[in-house]
Amino acid sequence: MSIDSELILKNVRVKSLNYSINEAIDLSEIKDVDILISPTPKLAKDDIHSGVVELSVELFDEFYIENNKPFHIEIVVQGMFTDSDQTSNMNVFEKYFPNMISILYPYVRSYISATTGMFGIQNVQIPAINVYDLMTNLSKSNNKK
């Protein structure tokens, strides 16, 4: 049995980061965080074995001031992936999409923690996620549309 993975992470980068604080709130006592996670797969133009996952994570929402929340952060992280098994007829997302989210999410957690700390508020630690539950919930919400 081999422990080598056919899924290869080529690169990770931050595509965008938006950050705003609510100056009317004491930022030293942030407890619960509202979080929205939205993964978007994008296949390479001429290669079903390569693609980009954009993982968007939003803490609170754009109505954070009206809702009396401490801040709003939205970060989009891109992961460039390839499948080294070029013989498969399945595209890279059919084979590995949940794995890709599992790989990218710790980067997002780290970026959010570091960013909030550098911006002068306590480091915000977002929770780990159950990717299976996330995929199930995303599937349910897409079926309602």
WOMO-V997140 format. One record per residue. RES is the residue in three letters. BURIAL is + if it has 16 or more other C-alpha atoms within 10 Angstrom, else -. Layout:
res->[RES & RES]
burial->[BURIAL & BURIAL]
This chain:
res->[MET & SER & ILE & ASP & SER & GLU & LEU & ILE & LEU & LYS & ASN & VAL & ARG & VAL & LYS & SER & LEU & ASN & TYR & SER & ILE & ASN & GLU & ALA & ILE & ASP & LEU & SER & GLU & ILE & LYS & ASP & VAL & ASP & ILE & LEU & ILE & SER & PRO & THR & PRO & LYS & LEU & ALA & LYS & ASP & ASP & ILE & HIS & SER & GLY & VAL & VAL & GLU & LEU & SER & VAL & GLU & LEU & PHE & ASP & GLU & PHE & TYR & ILE & GLU & ASN & ASN & LYS & PRO & PHE & HIS & ILE & GLU & ILE & VAL & VAL & GLN & GLY & MET & PHE & THR & ASP & SER & ASP & GLN & THR & SER & ASN & MET & ASN & VAL & PHE & GLU & LYS & TYR & PHE & PRO & ASN & MET & ILE & SER & ILE & LEU & TYR & PRO & TYR & VAL & ARG & SER & TYR & ILE & SER & ALA & THR & THR & GLY & MET & PHE & GLY & ILE & GLN & ASN & VAL & GLN & ILE & PRO & ALA & ILE & ASN & VAL & TYR & ASP & LEU & MET & THR & ASN & LEU & SER & LYS & SER & ASN & ASN & LYS & LYS]
burial->[- & - & - & - & - & - & + & - & + & - & - & + & - & - & - & - & + & - & - & - & + & - & - & - & - & - & + & - & - & - & - & - & + & - & - & - & + & - & + & - & + & - & + & - & - & - & - & + & + & + & + & + & + & + & + & + & + & + & + & + & + & - & - & + & + & - & - & - & + & + & + & + & + & + & + & + & + & + & + & + & + & + & + & - & - & - & - & - & - & - & + & + & + & - & - & + & + & + & - & + & + & + & - & + & + & - & + & + & + & - & + & + & + & - & + & + & - & - & - & - & + & + & + & + & + & + & - & - & - & - & + & - & - & + & + & - & - & - & - & - & - & - & - & - & -]
